Amino acid sequence: MRARLALICCMLAACNADDRDYAEANVAGLHDELQRGELRSEDLVEWYIRRVEAIDSSGPQLNSMIEINPDALRIARSLDVEWKTSGPRGPLHGIPVVLKANIDTADQMHTSAGSLAMADHAPPADAFVVKRLRDAGAVILGKSNLSEWANFRSSQSSSGWSSVGGQTKNPYDTTRSPCGSSSGSAVAVAANLTVLAVGTETDGSVVCPAGVNGIVGIKPTLGLVSRSGIIPIAHSQDPATANAEIHHDYSSNLTADGLRKRRVGIIRSYYGAGSNPGVDAILESSVAVLEKQGATIVDNIEYEVANMHDAEYEVLLYEFRADLNSYLEKSNAPMQSLADLIAFNEGHATTAMPIFGQDILLAAEEKGPLATPEYLEALATSRRLARAAIDGAMDQHDLDALVAPTNGPAWMIDHVNGDNFGIGSSSLAAISGYPSITVPAGQVSGLPIGISFIGKAWNEKQLIEIAYAFEQATGARFAPNP
């Protein structure tokens, strides 16, 4: 709506594209303007590049972007010509998209996972998700910063920090954490440096930064979006965020009555439950909205997940070593193994490890092959507990979705003690491989709080309908000051 009002003002004042403001614009609105010939992709991309320079590289220095695609404007110009001559490629034709810097692109940008050891890594091919984005007409605007190695390097890490990109900051309070590991992707969207971004999640790496930075984040069912060409942590839990195909299939028929006659279960035993009165109040108000919009509420959903997190950590250690070694061997990377990476960090400790070490990398390197009984038992245990918790609750109560707070207020950035996570609910969906969506739900002292909707495997369509209806009913998204 804001972009359209700006358009009207420009038409009345006979101003040019340089005077227009695309902050808080959405994909559908921009695509409509492109369709009508009232906007060029080149002008849109140029506006976002200028905004990155103004508030990401300077000004408040949010530091969400590692690099801007040097070909972005050229690509946008060619897409403008293509639209005029043959029409749009797809639903994202001419739309800028930012990628997390662990996603391969075969262009002039690098895929580093934020690590100095991989700073010059130029993959030989696009990741599958990047190919689909390009096929849909997207302009890859640049690569976003992340928690180095997707926050799987040290138990004392600072979310949003990498040795390549430095510290990404929360746009609502630059002294506070953006959460991780898709921190740069979330901040870029929240601060209107792009209209759309792609991140990756193992456990909370999409939904936590989305919640903390006041935007929508979607973690699809494991396997719905290919992991090919993405620097991994663990194949049993790593999905990329939903791609252009999902957007096209699910977004066109959304309505505000997606909660009518739905049955929604409320989780009150999430991590950190009861620790923040402001979050408690937002959960209660969210339940009231759900009920007002026609949902039947089943409160205080209970389940048993003892030992699930310990088993998950074992799985991640084993799979990180195996999956990373496989990726490095196949991708023409500067490092050829996890052992090479560890040695590089030790040899460049001043620049690669100035504020925290690599104890998680060391623990992963000690693990054996994926045929090891300890790994197989941990994988079976973690999956069984997480899937039984979701399936059992939803089957018992005939539910369409589970609901819990995504996050608490963002904590202070602390390069001495590391992260201070207080509230979270990502693990059930992450470990089970099931979908979840976080939507802005309110604020505590000016800091965004999200609500997560969790569903059964392959049930993205219904979950998106429910989350969209909640989003439209609350209008809780508010832009940061930058």
C-alpha positions as CSV (number, residue, x, y, z in Angstrom):
1,M,0.0,0.0,0.0
2,R,2.8,2.4,0.9
3,A,4.5,1.8,-2.5
4,R,1.2,2.6,-4.3
5,L,0.7,5.8,-2.4
6,A,4.2,6.8,-3.3
7,L,3.4,6.1,-6.9
8,I,0.4,8.3,-6.8
9,C,2.4,11.1,-5.3
10,C,5.1,10.8,-7.9
11,M,2.5,10.9,-10.7
12,L,0.9,14.0,-9.3
13,A,4.3,15.7,-8.8
14,A,5.8,14.4,-12.1
15,C,8.7,13.1,-10.1
16,N,11.1,10.4,-11.3
17,A,11.9,7.0,-9.9
18,D,14.7,8.3,-7.8
19,D,12.2,10.1,-5.6
20,R,10.0,7.0,-4.9
21,D,10.1,5.1,-1.6
22,Y,9.8,1.3,-1.8
23,A,10.0,0.7,2.0
24,E,7.4,-1.8,3.2
25,A,6.6,-2.8,-0.4
26,N,5.6,-6.4,-1.1
27,V,6.2,-8.7,-4.0
28,A,2.6,-8.7,-5.2
29,G,2.4,-4.9,-5.2
30,L,5.7,-4.5,-7.0
31,H,4.9,-7.1,-9.6
32,D,1.6,-5.3,-10.3
33,E,3.5,-2.1,-10.9
34,L,6.0,-3.8,-13.2
35,Q,3.1,-5.4,-15.1
36,R,1.4,-2.0,-15.6
37,G,4.7,-0.5,-16.8
38,E,4.8,2.0,-13.9
39,L,8.0,0.6,-12.6
40,R,11.2,-0.8,-14.0
41,S,13.2,-3.5,-12.3
42,E,16.4,-1.5,-12.9
43,D,15.0,1.4,-10.9
44,L,13.8,-0.9,-8.1
45,V,17.2,-2.6,-7.8
46,E,19.0,0.7,-7.9
47,W,16.8,2.0,-5.0
48,Y,17.7,-1.1,-2.9
49,I,21.4,-0.7,-3.6
50,R,21.3,2.9,-2.5
51,R,19.4,1.9,0.6
52,V,22.1,-0.7,1.4
53,E,24.7,1.9,1.0
54,A,22.8,4.4,3.2
55,I,21.9,2.3,6.3
56,D,23.7,-1.0,6.0
57,S,27.2,0.1,4.9
58,S,26.9,3.5,6.6
59,G,24.4,5.3,8.9
60,P,23.4,2.8,11.6
61,Q,25.6,0.2,9.8
62,L,23.3,-2.8,10.2
63,N,26.0,-4.9,8.4
64,S,23.5,-7.4,7.0
65,M,25.0,-7.7,3.6
66,I,28.4,-9.3,2.8
67,E,28.3,-8.3,-0.9
68,I,26.1,-6.7,-3.6
69,N,25.9,-8.6,-6.9
70,P,28.0,-6.6,-9.3
71,D,25.7,-7.9,-12.1
72,A,22.4,-7.0,-10.4
73,L,21.7,-3.8,-12.4
74,R,22.6,-5.4,-15.7
75,I,20.4,-8.4,-15.0
76,A,17.5,-6.0,-14.0
77,R,17.9,-4.1,-17.3
78,S,17.8,-7.3,-19.3
79,L,14.7,-8.5,-17.5
80,D,13.0,-5.2,-18.2
81,V,13.7,-5.7,-21.9
82,E,12.6,-9.3,-21.7
83,W,9.3,-8.4,-20.1
84,K,8.5,-5.9,-22.9
85,T,9.4,-8.4,-25.7
86,S,8.1,-11.7,-24.4
87,G,6.4,-11.1,-21.0
88,P,7.3,-12.1,-17.5
89,R,9.2,-15.4,-16.8
90,G,7.3,-16.0,-13.6
91,P,5.9,-14.5,-10.3
92,L,9.3,-13.0,-9.3
93,H,10.2,-11.4,-12.7
94,G,12.3,-8.3,-11.9
95,I,12.0,-8.7,-8.1
96,P,15.2,-8.4,-6.0
97,V,16.1,-11.4,-3.8
98,V,18.9,-11.6,-1.2
99,L,20.6,-15.0,-0.5
100,K,22.3,-16.2,2.6
101,A,26.0,-16.5,2.0
102,N,26.0,-20.3,2.3
103,I,24.0,-20.7,-0.9
104,D,25.9,-21.3,-4.1
105,T,25.8,-19.0,-7.0
106,A,27.9,-19.4,-10.2
107,D,28.5,-15.7,-10.7
108,Q,30.9,-13.0,-9.5
109,M,29.8,-13.5,-5.9
110,H,31.2,-15.9,-3.3
111,T,29.8,-18.6,-1.1
112,S,31.7,-18.4,2.1
113,A,29.4,-19.4,5.0
114,G,30.9,-16.3,6.6
115,S,34.3,-18.1,7.0
116,L,37.6,-16.5,6.0
117,A,38.7,-20.0,5.0
118,M,36.0,-19.9,2.3
119,A,36.1,-16.2,1.5
120,D,37.2,-16.7,-2.2
121,H,35.0,-19.8,-2.8
122,A,33.4,-19.6,-6.3
123,P,31.1,-22.5,-6.8
124,P,30.9,-24.1,-10.3
125,A,27.1,-24.1,-10.4
126,D,24.0,-22.4,-8.9
127,A,22.2,-24.1,-6.0
128,F,18.9,-25.7,-7.0
129,V,17.0,-23.0,-5.2
130,V,18.9,-20.2,-7.0
131,K,18.2,-21.8,-10.4
132,R,14.5,-21.9,-9.6
133,L,14.6,-18.2,-8.5
134,R,16.4,-17.2,-11.7
135,D,13.8,-19.2,-13.7
136,A,11.1,-17.3,-12.0
137,G,12.7,-14.0,-13.0
138,A,14.3,-12.9,-9.7
139,V,17.2,-10.6,-9.6
140,I,19.8,-11.9,-7.1
141,L,20.6,-8.7,-5.3
142,G,23.5,-9.9,-3.1
143,K,24.6,-12.2,-0.4
144,S,23.7,-11.7,3.3
145,N,25.8,-12.1,6.3
146,L,25.1,-15.0,8.7
147,S,26.3,-16.6,11.9
148,E,29.5,-18.2,10.7
149,W,29.1,-21.8,9.6
150,A,25.4,-21.3,10.3
151,N,26.1,-20.9,14.0
152,F,27.7,-24.3,14.3
153,R,31.3,-23.3,15.1
154,S,31.3,-22.5,18.8
155,S,29.2,-22.9,21.9
156,Q,30.1,-19.2,22.8
157,S,29.2,-17.7,19.4
158,S,27.5,-14.4,18.8
159,S,24.6,-14.7,16.4
160,G,25.1,-12.7,13.3
161,W,28.9,-12.6,13.5
162,S,31.2,-14.0,10.9
163,S,34.9,-13.6,10.2
164,V,34.0,-12.4,6.7
165,G,31.0,-10.1,7.4
166,G,31.6,-9.0,11.0
167,Q,28.6,-8.4,13.3
168,T,25.1,-8.0,11.9
169,K,22.9,-5.8,14.1
170,N,19.2,-5.8,15.0
171,P,17.6,-2.8,13.2
172,Y,15.2,-2.2,16.1
173,D,18.1,-1.7,18.5
174,T,21.6,-2.0,17.1
175,T,23.0,-3.0,20.4
176,R,20.9,-6.2,20.3
177,S,21.3,-9.5,18.6
178,P,19.6,-10.3,15.2
179,C,19.5,-14.0,16.2
180,G,21.0,-16.6,13.9
181,S,22.0,-18.1,11.7
182,S,20.0,-16.4,8.9
183,S,20.5,-13.1,10.6
184,G,21.6,-11.1,7.6
185,S,18.7,-12.3,5.5
186,A,16.1,-11.4,8.2
187,V,17.7,-8.0,8.9
188,A,17.8,-7.2,5.1
189,V,14.1,-7.8,4.8
190,A,13.2,-6.1,8.1
191,A,15.1,-2.9,7.2
192,N,13.7,-2.8,3.7
193,L,17.1,-3.6,2.0
194,T,15.2,-6.1,-0.1
195,V,11.7,-7.3,-0.6
196,L,12.5,-11.0,-0.2
197,A,15.4,-13.1,1.1
198,V,16.3,-16.8,1.3
199,G,17.8,-18.3,4.5
200,T,18.4,-21.8,5.7
201,E,17.5,-23.5,8.9
202,T,18.7,-26.5,11.0
203,D,17.1,-25.5,14.3
204,G,15.7,-22.0,14.6
205,S,18.0,-20.4,12.0
206,V,15.1,-19.0,9.9
207,V,12.3,-18.6,12.5
208,C,14.4,-17.0,15.3
209,P,15.9,-14.2,13.2
210,A,12.5,-13.7,11.4
211,G,10.8,-13.4,14.8
212,V,13.4,-11.2,16.4
213,N,13.4,-8.9,13.4
214,G,9.7,-8.6,13.0
215,I,9.1,-10.4,9.7
216,V,7.5,-13.6,8.3
217,G,9.7,-16.6,8.1
218,I,8.8,-20.0,6.5
219,K,10.6,-23.3,7.3
220,P,9.2,-25.9,4.9
221,T,9.0,-29.6,5.3
222,L,12.4,-31.3,5.0
223,G,12.8,-32.3,1.4
224,L,10.2,-29.9,-0.1
225,V,13.0,-27.6,-1.3
226,S,16.3,-29.2,-2.5
227,R,19.4,-28.7,-0.4
228,S,21.7,-29.1,-3.5
229,G,24.3,-26.4,-3.6
230,I,23.9,-25.2,0.0
231,I,26.7,-25.5,2.5
232,P,25.3,-28.0,5.0
233,I,25.1,-28.6,8.7
234,A,22.9,-31.8,8.7
235,H,21.0,-33.4,6.0
236,S,18.3,-34.7,8.4
237,Q,17.3,-31.2,9.4
238,D,18.5,-28.7,6.7
239,P,15.8,-27.1,4.5
240,A,16.1,-23.9,2.6
241,T,13.3,-21.4,2.9
242,A,10.4,-21.7,0.5
243,N,11.3,-20.9,-3.1
244,A,9.5,-19.3,-6.0
245,E,7.5,-22.4,-6.8
246,I,5.9,-22.5,-3.4
247,H,5.2,-18.8,-3.5
248,H,3.4,-19.2,-6.8
249,D,1.4,-22.2,-5.8
250,Y,0.3,-21.1,-2.4
251,S,0.0,-17.3,-2.4
252,S,-2.5,-16.6,-5.1
253,N,-5.6,-17.9,-3.3
254,L,-4.9,-16.6,0.2
255,T,-7.8,-15.0,2.1
256,A,-8.3,-13.4,5.5
257,D,-10.7,-16.2,6.6
258,G,-8.1,-19.0,6.7
259,L,-8.7,-19.5,10.4
260,R,-12.4,-20.2,10.1
261,K,-13.3,-23.6,11.5
262,R,-9.7,-24.5,12.1
263,R,-8.6,-26.3,15.3
264,V,-5.4,-24.8,16.8
265,G,-3.4,-26.2,19.7
266,I,-1.6,-23.9,22.1
267,I,1.8,-25.0,23.4
268,R,2.7,-23.6,26.8
269,S,5.7,-25.8,27.6
270,Y,8.1,-24.1,25.1
271,Y,11.7,-23.3,26.0
272,G,11.7,-20.3,28.5
273,A,7.9,-20.4,29.1
274,G,6.8,-18.0,31.7
275,S,10.1,-16.1,31.8
276,N,8.8,-12.9,30.2
277,P,5.5,-11.3,31.1
278,G,5.4,-9.4,27.9
279,V,5.7,-12.5,25.8
280,D,3.0,-14.2,27.9
281,A,0.7,-11.3,27.2
282,I,1.4,-11.5,23.5
283,L,0.6,-15.2,23.5
284,E,-2.7,-14.5,25.3
285,S,-3.7,-11.8,22.8
286,S,-2.7,-14.0,19.9
287,V,-5.0,-16.8,21.2
288,A,-7.8,-14.3,21.5
289,V,-7.2,-13.2,17.8
290,L,-7.3,-16.8,16.7
291,E,-10.5,-17.5,18.5
292,K,-12.1,-14.2,17.2
293,Q,-11.2,-15.2,13.6
294,G,-13.1,-18.5,13.9
295,A,-10.6,-21.0,15.2
296,T,-11.4,-23.5,17.9
297,I,-8.7,-23.4,20.6
298,V,-7.3,-26.5,22.3
299,D,-5.2,-25.2,25.1
300,N,-2.1,-26.4,27.0
301,I,-0.9,-29.2,24.5
302,E,1.4,-31.6,26.3
303,Y,4.0,-34.1,24.9
304,E,7.1,-35.9,26.1
305,V,10.5,-35.1,24.5
306,A,13.0,-36.1,27.2
307,N,16.5,-36.6,25.7
308,M,15.4,-35.2,22.4
309,H,17.9,-32.3,22.4
310,D,20.9,-34.4,23.5
311,A,20.1,-36.9,20.7
312,E,19.7,-34.0,18.2
313,Y,23.2,-32.6,19.1
314,E,24.8,-36.0,18.5
315,V,23.1,-36.2,15.1
316,L,24.3,-32.7,14.1
317,L,27.9,-33.4,15.0
318,Y,28.0,-36.6,13.0
319,E,26.2,-35.2,10.0
320,F,28.1,-31.9,9.9
321,R,31.4,-33.7,9.5
322,A,30.1,-36.1,6.8
323,D,28.0,-33.6,4.9
324,L,30.5,-30.7,5.0
325,N,33.3,-33.0,3.8
326,S,31.1,-34.2,0.9
327,Y,30.2,-30.6,0.0
328,L,33.8,-29.4,0.0
329,E,35.1,-32.3,-2.1
330,K,32.5,-31.7,-4.8
331,S,32.4,-27.9,-5.0
332,N,35.9,-26.8,-5.9
333,A,36.2,-25.2,-2.4
334,P,39.5,-23.7,-1.0
335,M,39.1,-26.2,1.9
336,Q,38.7,-29.9,1.1
337,S,37.7,-31.2,4.6
338,L,36.6,-30.2,8.0
339,A,40.1,-31.0,9.2
340,D,41.5,-28.4,6.7
341,L,39.0,-25.8,8.0
342,I,40.1,-26.4,11.6
343,A,43.7,-26.1,10.6
344,F,43.1,-22.9,8.7
345,N,41.3,-21.3,11.7
346,E,44.1,-22.3,14.0
347,G,46.7,-20.9,11.7
348,H,44.7,-17.6,11.3
349,A,43.3,-17.4,14.8
350,T,43.7,-13.6,15.1
351,T,41.4,-12.9,12.2
352,A,39.3,-16.1,12.0
353,M,38.7,-16.5,15.8
354,P,39.0,-13.1,17.4
355,I,36.0,-13.4,19.8
356,F,35.2,-17.1,20.0
357,G,36.7,-20.5,19.1
358,Q,35.7,-23.6,17.3
359,D,34.9,-26.2,19.9
360,I,31.9,-27.5,17.9
361,L,34.1,-28.0,14.9
362,L,36.5,-29.9,17.0
363,A,33.8,-32.1,18.5
364,A,32.4,-32.9,15.0
365,E,35.8,-33.8,13.7
366,E,36.1,-36.5,16.4
367,K,32.9,-38.3,15.1
368,G,33.0,-41.4,13.0
369,P,31.1,-42.4,9.9
370,L,27.3,-42.3,9.6
371,A,27.1,-46.1,10.0
372,T,28.2,-45.7,13.7
373,P,25.6,-47.2,16.0
374,E,25.7,-44.1,18.3
375,Y,24.7,-41.9,15.4
376,L,21.9,-44.2,14.2
377,E,20.4,-44.5,17.6
378,A,20.5,-40.7,18.2
379,L,18.9,-40.1,14.8
380,A,16.1,-42.6,15.5
381,T,15.5,-41.2,19.0
382,S,15.4,-37.6,18.1
383,R,13.1,-38.1,15.1
384,R,10.8,-40.4,17.0
385,L,10.3,-38.1,19.9
386,A,9.8,-34.9,17.8
387,R,7.4,-36.5,15.3
388,A,5.5,-38.4,18.0
389,A,5.0,-35.1,19.8
390,I,3.5,-33.3,16.8
391,D,1.6,-36.2,15.3
392,G,0.3,-37.4,18.6
393,A,-1.0,-34.0,19.7
394,M,-2.5,-33.2,16.3
395,D,-4.1,-36.6,15.9
396,Q,-5.5,-36.8,19.5
397,H,-7.1,-33.3,19.3
398,D,-7.8,-33.3,15.5
399,L,-5.7,-30.1,15.1
400,D,-4.8,-28.1,12.0
401,A,-1.8,-26.4,13.6
402,L,0.2,-26.0,16.8
403,V,1.0,-22.5,18.1
404,A,3.8,-21.2,20.4
405,P,5.8,-18.0,20.8
406,T,8.8,-17.9,18.4
407,N,11.1,-15.8,20.5
408,G,11.6,-13.4,23.4
409,P,12.9,-9.9,23.1
410,A,16.3,-9.7,21.4
411,W,19.2,-10.0,23.8
412,M,22.2,-7.7,24.0
413,I,25.1,-8.5,21.6
414,D,27.8,-9.9,23.9
415,H,31.2,-10.8,22.4
416,V,32.5,-12.0,25.8
417,N,29.8,-14.5,26.9
418,G,28.1,-15.2,23.6
419,D,24.4,-15.6,22.9
420,N,21.8,-15.5,25.7
421,F,18.7,-17.3,24.2
422,G,15.7,-16.9,26.5
423,I,12.7,-18.1,24.7
424,G,12.2,-20.4,21.7
425,S,10.0,-23.1,20.1
426,S,11.8,-24.1,17.0
427,S,13.0,-27.6,17.9
428,L,9.9,-29.7,17.4
429,A,9.5,-28.7,13.8
430,A,13.3,-28.7,13.2
431,I,14.0,-32.1,14.5
432,S,10.9,-33.7,13.0
433,G,11.5,-32.1,9.6
434,Y,8.0,-30.6,9.7
435,P,7.0,-27.1,8.5
436,S,6.7,-24.0,10.7
437,I,5.9,-20.4,10.0
438,T,6.6,-17.4,12.2
439,V,4.5,-14.2,11.9
440,P,4.9,-10.9,13.8
441,A,2.6,-10.9,16.8
442,G,3.5,-7.9,18.9
443,Q,6.4,-6.1,20.7
444,V,8.0,-5.9,24.1
445,S,9.7,-2.6,24.7
446,G,9.9,-1.9,21.0
447,L,11.4,-5.3,20.1
448,P,9.4,-7.6,17.9
449,I,7.9,-10.9,19.1
450,G,6.7,-13.6,16.7
451,I,4.2,-16.4,16.9
452,S,5.0,-19.8,15.3
453,F,2.5,-22.0,13.5
454,I,3.6,-25.7,13.3
455,G,2.0,-28.3,11.1
456,K,2.4,-31.9,9.9
457,A,4.7,-32.8,7.0
458,W,3.8,-31.5,3.6
459,N,1.0,-29.4,5.0
460,E,2.5,-26.0,3.9
461,K,-0.6,-24.9,2.0
462,Q,-2.9,-25.1,5.1
463,L,-0.3,-23.7,7.4
464,I,0.3,-20.7,5.1
465,E,-3.4,-20.0,4.9
466,I,-3.7,-20.1,8.7
467,A,-0.6,-17.9,9.2
468,Y,-1.8,-15.4,6.6
469,A,-5.2,-15.0,8.2
470,F,-3.5,-14.3,11.6
471,E,-1.1,-11.8,10.0
472,Q,-4.0,-10.0,8.3
473,A,-6.1,-9.9,11.5
474,T,-3.3,-8.5,13.7
475,G,-1.3,-6.2,11.4
476,A,1.5,-6.5,14.0
477,R,4.4,-5.9,11.7
478,F,6.0,-2.5,12.3
479,A,9.0,-1.1,10.5
480,P,12.3,-0.2,12.4
481,N,13.5,3.4,12.3
482,P,16.3,3.1,9.8
